[in-house]
Amino acid sequence: MLRAATEDDVDTIRRLRNQQANRAVSITAHEITADEHAAWWAKASADPSRRVLIYIRDGATAGVVNFFDLDGPSGAWGFFLDADGLAERGETLPAWIEVMREATAYAFDDLGLEVLTGEVLEHNTVVRQMNRRFRFVEGTPETRYADGREIRVIPISLREHDRRKGKS
């Protein structure tokens, strides 16, 4: 289940985002400070072209889904899971499939998008494989510099008429 994030979720969002597994596959890899996170939340929660959603699995917060640049027929997204908690319970793969299914349905059915875009780091082959399973198409990789490191970022996109519906 996805629900809108609230002020009560801010600390949990930061805790999950700062998990090592999530930082390792993010463009911004440093640990997010409380002040940095508060500034992000103040901006994100007031931005009409953004949605921050909490992914709930078995009654517990299991991830965060961000939609942004929602100003027309296309929008961008990204998400991260409670990598530590889900791994401990042996639920990472089913949660991953479920959040992708729910988030793409939200993008197309609730937000009415025609195209959903995002980015993935080139070295993140597991996510790239899952994206293909959900019919995302990769664009041309580009080199960026973030947090003192060189990274290769691949744009991805999914058109509404190409998406998988139902069980993946």
C-alpha positions, 0 to 999 in steps of 0.5 A, a space after each residue: 500500500 502507498 500513502 502520502 508521507 506526513 511530517 510524522 514520517 520525516 525521521 523514518 524517511 531519513 533513516 531509510 535513505 541513510 541505510 548503507 545499501 540505499 546510499 550505495 546505489 544513489 547519486 547522493 551517497 553521503 549520509 544525509 544530515 538532519 538539517 539537510 533532510 529538514 530542508 529537503 522535506 520543507 521544499 518537497 512537501 510544499 512542491 505541487 509537482 512532487 509526491 512523497 509516498 510511504 510504502 507500507 508492507 504488512 502494516 509497517 513502513 517498508 520504503 519511500 516512493 518519490 514522484 517529481 517533475 509532475 507538470 504534464 503528461 510525464 513525471 519522474 520517480 525514484 524509490 528506496 526500501 527499508 533494505 535492512 529490515 526487509 533483508 532481515 525478514 527475507 522479504 526484499 524481493 517480494 517487497 521490491 516487486 510489490 512497490 514497483 507494481 504499486 508505484 507504476 500503477 499510481 503513476 499511470 492510474 492515479 497521476 494520469 502520466 503517459 510517461 514515467 522517467 527515472 535514473 539508475 546507476 550503471 553499476 546497479 545491474 540488479 535494479 536494471 534487470 528489475 526495471 527491464 522486467 517492468 518494461 522500462 527502457 534505458 537511454 544513453 548513459 552519462 557521466 556525472 560527478 557527485 560526492 567526490 566520485 565519478 558515476 555513470 547514470 542511465 536514464 530510464 522511461 516507461 510509457 503507459 501503454 507499455 507497462 505490465 499490469 497485474 502480477 509481474 
